[in-house]
Amino acid sequence: MDEMVKTIDMALIMAGPPASSDSQEQIKSVFEFLQEIHIESIQAPEDYPLRKRRKLDKENNLWQDGFPKSEAFEPPVSNPISKWNEPSFDDFERHMLHPNDNDIGPEPVIVKGALNHWPARNNRPWKSPSYLLSKTIGGRRLVPIELGRSYVDEGWGQKIITFKEFMGHYILDPESSALATGYLAQHDLFAQIPSLREDITIPDYCFTSPPPPHRSSPLAEKHSKLAQLDEPLLNAWFGPAGTISPLHTDPYHNILSQVVGRKYVRLYAPKESEKLYARGVEDGGVDMGNTSALDIGVLAGWDGSEEEKMEAQERFPLFRKAEFVDCILEEGECLYIPVGWWHYVRSLSVSFSVSFWFN
């Protein structure tokens, strides 16, 4: 069974799901059948030899039904983002189309209550490791993970491992070895594992008519040329405390939904771009114009040595003048991030988020 799962998953990860809906359904059926076989294999009959029953019981109890508590540093919130309790569709659209300040455009807002009905927050809980393992054929499904605290750090890398290995080494017991931080980041997990997609719903706000990129964004013209999406783009973000998404901007509006855990998020309006030192085109012709050269943790005084902090302040003198808003995104909340807004994200605990890009 392990080899069958590995072969199909490698194809899905490397090539993406097949274009044909019939082929997608066939693959889904294969995985459902393998899932049934796995369930039968762990349900030991009463007449099993005692030694084998003990082995099965031990395997089934490897996973505590909860994530470890974190003592990660929690940055102070300086300029809180406003919160709304389940705004109506029309009110949310009005917020985007009629901003308080036309020189900034629509601003970030936290939405409370929008995830309350999700199965992932109720009877199919993503905060349960055993539940997540049960949806991945006992952890056999493969996932691509990033290795390293942030994708701009030296030594950052990627690899594909089983979900069980990811959970065991990087989520449930990250201190057990000298392994780098492991992060399942910006992966279309729900196309690969449709049964997890059934645990969530696309927020209605993703079907509003949002404004185009704000004129103050240096990437406005580039982002405006993107085709209109038929459906929002979904990505999963699952990792331990301490993972960081460096300061960057995305080409779509985003509803960042916090299913499990907490995150610190800092955001800068597009008009602050010249103070944020975009990387531009780097060696090898890679366009990193959507990613800042700044390490917010170092410049804010949370990370790094005193020498590194002083060096960063001298190298990026305009940064101290950049205005921002920030928040702690709590479990069950959503954060609306307008297109073109720069954002830095830092996990404060084991965290499972879903981003919904729309335009």
N, C-alpha and C positions, 0 to 999 in steps of 0.2 A: 504493500500500500504506500509506503514512504516514497518509493521510486515513482509510482504513478502520480502522486501529488506533486513531487518535485518537478517532474517533466512538464506537466501542464502549467504549473505556476511559473516556471522559468519562461515559458513561451508567453504567458499573459503579461508578465512584468517587462520582458524585453521588447515584445512586439505590440503590446496592448491588446484589449479584447477584440475579437473579430468583428468586422463591420456588419455581418449578417446577424439579424436577430435570431434566426433559427439556430445558427451556430452557437450563439450566446446561451440559448436555452439548453442546447445539448450539453454544453460544458457545465452549466448550472446543474443539470440532472445528474451528470457524472459525480460531481462533488457531493450532491445530496445523497447519492447511493453510497459513496465512500463514508459519508458522515454516519449513515445508518449502520454500516458495518462496524465502524469504530464504537458506536454506542452499544451495540450488541456484545462487542468484545470486552467491554469494561463492566458489563453486568454479569458478574460471576454467578452461575447457578448454585443452588444449595448443595449439590453433590460434588462440587469441586473439591479436590484435595485441600486440606487445611493450609499446606505450605503455599500453594498457588493463590488461595484466597488472601492470605496475608500479604503476598507480593502485590496483588491487585489493590488491596486496601491502602498499602503504602504509596503506590503510584497515584491513586486518586486523592490522597491527602497531602501531596507535595505542595499544593497551592493554597495559601491562606486566602480567605475570602474577603480581602480588603487590601488596599495599597498601603505601603509604609508611610508613616507620618514624616513630614519634612521639617528640617530646621534651617532651611535656606534663608539667606538674607532677603529681607523684604524692603525694597526701596520706599522712601516716603513719597506720598502723593502731594505734589505742590500746587497743581492747577487742575482741580477735579473736573471731569467730564460730567455733563448733566445726565440724569437718569429719567427714563420714562417707563411707566408701567403699562405695557402692552398698548402702545398707541394704535389708533385705527389705521387702516390702509391709507385713507385720504390724508390723515394728519401726518403720517410719515412721508408721503409723497410731497405734501406741502412743505415740510421741513427741508427737503432736498431742492425743490424748485424755487422757493422763496426764502433765501437765507437772510439772516439778520445783518450780515455784512457782505455786500456784493464784491468787495475787494478780496474776500476769502472764499466765498462760495459756501456750499453746504458743509456743516461741521459734524464731527463725530458725536455720537450719542449712544448711551447704553440703554438697551431695551431689557426690561425685566418681565418675566412671566411667559415669554414666547416659547420656551422649551418645556413648560410644565407638563404638556400632554405627550411628550415623546416617550415611546417605550424604553429608549435608552436611559431615561431618567426615572423609570418606574419598574415595570415587571420584567424588563429585559435589561438589567442594569449594567452599564459599561464600567461602573465603579467596582464590579465584581470580577476579579481575575478568573475565577472558575467559569463564569459565564462567557467571557471572551475566549477562553480556551475551548469551551464547548462549541463555539461557532467556527473554530478553525481546525476541526478534525483532531481534537486533542493537541492542538499546537503544531500540527504538521505543516500547515500552510506556510508558504514562504513570504517574506516581506523585505523590501529594500530599506536599509537604514543608513543614516548618516553617522559617521564616527567623528566626534569632536564637539566641542561646546557650540561652535558657530561655523557656518560654511565659509567664512573669510579667515578663519584661524589657520595658522601654519600647521601642517600635519593632518588637516581635515581629509576624510576619505569616505568611501561608501562600500557596502557589501550587502549580499543577500543571505539571509539566515532564516531558520524556522521561527515561527511566532513563539513557540515554547522557549527557544533559546533566547530570543529577544526579551521575553518576559522575565526569564530566570536570571539572566546576567545583567540586564540593563534597567529593569523596572523594579522587581521585587527585592533584589539583593545587589544593588549597584556597587556596594562597598566590598563585595566578596572577592574581587580581583583588581588588577591594575588596568583593566580595560578602559578605553576612552568612553566618554559619554556617548550613548547610543540613542538616536532620535529617528522615529518614523515620521518623516517630514514631507509635506506637500506631495502626498501620494494619493492617487485615485483608488483608495482601498475599496471603495464601494462598487466600482466596476469589476474589481477582482473578486470580491466576496459580497455578492448581492444580498445575502441574508443579513448582513450588518446594515445595508442600506434600508432594509425594512424597519429598522429600529429608530429611524429619524424621518423628519419631513422637511421639505424646503420651506423656509419662512415665506409667508405671503409677501413680505416687503421686497423680495427679490423679483416680483412681477410688477413692480411699479415702473413708471417711466422716468428714469433718473436723468439728470442733466449731463451734458458732455463734459469732458475734462475742463477744469477751470483755466482761464486764459493765463493765469500767473505761473502755471506749471511749465517748466522747460520741455517737458515731454508731452504737452497737450496735443501738438500736431500729430505726433507718432501714435498716441493712444486713440486719437479721433479716427484714425484710418482703420482701426480694427473692425471686423465685421460684427454685426449684432448677433448675440448668442441666442439660439433657440431655447436653450435651457441653461440654468446656472451651472457653472463648473464647480464640482465638489472636490475637496481635498481633506485628507486626514492629517492630524498633527498629534502624535502620541509619544510621550517621553517622560523621563524622570525630572525631578527638580533640577534647576540650573541650566536647562537648555536655553539657548538664545537665538532669536532671529535678529540679525544685525539690522541697523537702520536702513530701510529700503522703501521703495514705493511700487505699487502694483498697477497694471493697466486697466483694472476693472474696479467698480464699486464692490465692497465686501461686507458681508454679514459674518463676523467671526463669532461662532457659537461655542460657549464653554460648557462641555458636557460633564467633564470630571476635573476637579482641581481648580487651581487659581493661577492667574498670570498678571504680571505687571506690564502695562502697555503705555508707551510714551509716543505722542504723535505731533508732527509739525506740518503746518499748512504748506501748500505748494509755493507760496510767496517767500518762504524762508529758504528756498532751495540753494541760493548762492552762499548761504552760511553753513551749508551741510556737506559740502565737498564731495560731490558725486565722483565715483571712480573713473567713469569713462571707459574707453576701449583699452583693455590690458594686453599683456603679452599673449601671443597666440591668436590675436584678433577677437577675443571674447569681449562682448559689449556688456560692461558692468555699470552702465549709466544709471541704472535704477537702484544702485546700492551705494551707500555712503562710505567714505573712508574713515569715518569717525567710529571710535569705540565708546559708545555712550557710557558704559560701565566705568571706564577709566576716566573720562572727562567729568562725569558726575561725582567721582571720588569713591565709588563703591568697589572697584576692582583695581588691580595692578599695584606696583610699587610707587613710592613717592617720586622716584626718578621718571617712571613712565607717565605719571600724571602731569608732571612739569613739562616733559617733552611734548605731550599731546596738546597742552594748552598753548605752547609756543608755536607748534606746527599749524594749529587751527584757531587762529585768534578771533575769527568772526563767530565761532560757535557760541561764545558766551552771550551774544546778542540775539540769538535765535529764540523766538517765543514758542512755547509748546503747551500742550495739555496732556494729562496723564490720568491713570486709573489703576485700581486693582480689579480685574475682571473676575468676578466670583462665579462659582459653579452655578449653572442654570441661567446665566446672563448672556446676552448677545451684545456685541459692539459693532456699530455701523462705522466703517472706515471709507470715507469718500475716495473716489478715484484720484490718484495723484498725491494723496497725503502720505508723508513719510512716517513710518512706524517702526518702533523697536519693541520687541516682545521678549519677556523673560519669565520662564516658568518658576513658580514659587513652591510647587509640589508636583507629584505625579500628575500629569495633565493630559487630557484627551479633548482636543478641539476639532471642530469642523468649520472650514471656510467655504462660503458660498459667494463665488464671483459672479457678478451680473452687470449688464450694461444696457 
